[in-house]
Amino acid sequence: MKYVYLDYAATTPMDPRVIEEFGLQMRENYGNSSSLHDIGQKAAKTLLKSRRTIASLIGAPRDDIIFTSSGTEADNLAILGVANKHKKRGNHIISTAIEHHAVEKTCEFLEKQGFKVTYLPVDNQGLIDLKLLEESITDNTILISIMFANNEIGTIEPIRDIGRIAKKYDVIFHTDAVQAVGKIPINVEELHIDLLSASAHKLYGPKGVGMLYTRNKGNREGWGKILEPIMHGGGHERDLRPSTMNVPAIAAFAKAAEIAKNEMPEEIVRETKLRDKIIKTILHNIDESYLNGHPTSRLPNNINLGFKYVEGESIVLDLDAMGIGTSTGSACSSKSLDPSHVLLAIGLNPQDAHGSLRVSLGRFTTEEEVDYFLKHIPLVIKRLRKISPLYKKIKEK
Ligand SMILES: *Cc1c(COP(=O)(O)O)cnc(C)c1O
């Protein structure tokens, strides 16, 4: 069996169709989209077309897409950009306790600059409390930043209700949708989203390219009413994000978006089936295992399981030795020894938070791979529990 990659939430392999487009664009579309000559205008045309394709994946107007170098940069631009633009109006931001570091650390940075941030707690399935959100809004609130779907536990937040509340109080609403774009249907109009971050490498596109959907508040200069740039340079991207456009990567991003849109309905059904097979089989076959995150308001490709008395790191390493790639949670925290802030936020104790395994599926995951994983995971847990002092102590009681 070829290596079984079950870590699509960390990053996805590029789709071969995207690689083909990427190669073609790199070879043939090398112009600077700001140049007046033919080669530049060809790049500018590709840029327009790509913008339209990506916008249509989230139901946005073409010109409201601002390309960035990553999901992280999009999150920074949204949060710092709104904070700087509206600091005279207020200094309060509402976010959650389970955000990706790209949002969490940016909010913490702003706290050092004098901003006040409310980190909404979540329930034990990872959902925020809408009543608490509404109660947290003050006259000073300038931004609500709540992720669309969590990267560790897969919980999908009640985005439509959050958008409705943000609109009611006229507060700008940003959502980090990096895990959701291309996986589940999103329409920024229906959901009242003002700013939305996405990243190509989470939907079978290249790494190092992302975007921030930025609602136009009114007229030609409307994008500048919602945020300020965080980098300074040329006038690219409506004066909000300078630097020469990475046209080949953006065209590849667009190809990835087009494929995702076309294949989404079937892919949701297919992945959900595999996801639920894994959850059901493991909970049935392995004692003292449990599901983290929401059972139904959940990304079709995310599984996060807790196994008592064992370390998540050890499970990941054992599975790797068997040719299976998984994760303990976020790729960013996998090198630190602190338990995941997301698992603590859903109420796990630090010890249990260390015993979790994230399995994330994708377009190239087959039933055969799922069965291979399901065959090996009980063996790994059994072996690790046998050598676990904790397990021994409890079972000897
Ligand atoms: C991966 C991820 C990011 C960061 O995107 P990059 O393009 O890797 O910078 C941000 N938020 C979430 C929820 C993610 O999963």
The ligand as an ORCA input file, in Angstrom:
! r2SCAN-3c Opt
* xyz 0 1
  C      -4.305     26.641      7.323
  C      -5.139     27.651      8.026
  C      -4.756     29.007      8.069
  C      -3.456     29.497      7.502
  O      -3.423     29.468      6.097
  P      -1.987     29.558      5.381
  O      -2.296     29.761      3.945
  O      -1.306     28.256      5.662
  O      -1.275     30.709      5.992
  C      -5.589     29.887      8.711
  N      -6.738     29.484      9.275
  C      -7.145     28.208      9.243
  C      -8.442     27.833      9.872
  C      -6.352     27.237      8.629
  O      -6.748     25.974      8.628
*
